[in-house]
């Protein structure tokens, strides 16, 4: 069947408008660079998700066995501080008692601020990340973990994906479109 001139023009124009793949650039730190790229994306999405849900919905939990949305945001801040420290080998900016003070009862504004601060710390810590150091044993708050810094890094990356999936589900269950599902502006 012949293609119409209009359809051909649409195909040509859409091919030109499609994002072009970036040329591959070799790196001395491909794993660390990939982690920094994921951090930029995941922090943007998780912070946007936290900002989208109304404050009165921070107590929402789909079932009694699941945490509230506020608990999820506090948990993200907690794990960011511990695991970004473990993966990067940099000292955590807060002690365990200070981290435990970040709680769902703090309310939306405080929780979003704590999560932003934790992602800012991860960004600073990951800026110094080098692949050569990933074989070292990770420690959290001065305690050896028995895992490599690479294992802590992979755990952190997987956690962000898991946390965003949970946040996106909570948003949808409350009639809010998650950031990655929103139409492009």
Residue pairs with C-beta under 8 A, 6 or more apart in sequence:
3 11
27 33
28 131
29 129
29 130
29 131
29 132
30 131
31 131
31 134
31 150
31 153
32 126
32 129
32 130
32 131
32 134
35 87
35 126
35 129
35 153
35 156
35 157
36 126
36 127
36 129
38 157
38 160
39 119
39 122
39 123
39 126
39 160
40 123
42 157
42 160
42 161
42 164
43 119
43 122
43 123
43 160
44 179
45 164
45 178
45 179
45 180
46 76
46 115
46 119
46 160
46 163
46 164
46 167
47 112
47 115
47 116
47 119
48 179
49 164
49 167
49 168
49 171
49 178
49 179
50 73
50 108
50 111
50 112
50 115
50 167
51 112
52 171
52 176
52 177
52 178
52 179
53 60
53 69
53 108
53 170
53 171
53 174
53 176
54 108
54 174
55 107
55 108
55 109
57 69
57 174
58 68
58 69
58 70
58 73
58 104
58 107
58 108
58 111
59 68
59 69
59 70
59 104
60 68
60 69
60 170
60 173
60 174
61 67
61 68
61 69
61 71
62 169
62 170
62 173
67 75
68 104
69 167
69 170
70 104
70 105
70 106
70 107
70 108
70 111
71 104
72 163
72 166
72 167
72 170
73 104
73 111
73 112
73 114
73 115
74 102
74 103
74 104
74 106
74 111
74 114
75 163
76 115
76 118
76 163
77 99
77 102
77 111
77 114
77 115
77 117
77 118
78 99
78 100
78 102
78 118
79 156
79 159
80 115
80 118
80 119
80 121
80 122
80 156
81 92
81 93
81 94
81 99
81 118
81 121
82 92
82 99
82 140
82 141
83 140
83 152
83 155
83 156
83 159
84 90
84 118
84 121
84 122
84 125
84 126
84 156
85 91
85 92
85 125
85 140
85 141
86 138
86 139
86 140
86 145
86 147
86 149
86 152
87 125
87 126
87 129
87 134
87 138
87 149
87 150
87 152
87 153
87 156
88 125
88 126
88 128
88 129
88 149
89 133
89 136
89 138
89 139
89 149
90 124
90 125
90 128
92 99
92 121
92 140
92 141
93 117
93 121
95 141
96 141
102 110
102 111
102 114
104 111
106 114
122 156
129 153
133 149
134 148
134 149
134 150
134 153
135 148
135 149
135 150
136 148
136 149
137 144
137 145
137 146
137 147
137 148
137 149
138 144
138 145
138 147
138 148
138 149
138 151
138 152
139 145
145 152
147 155
164 178
164 180
167 178
168 178
168 180
168 181
171 177
171 178
172 178
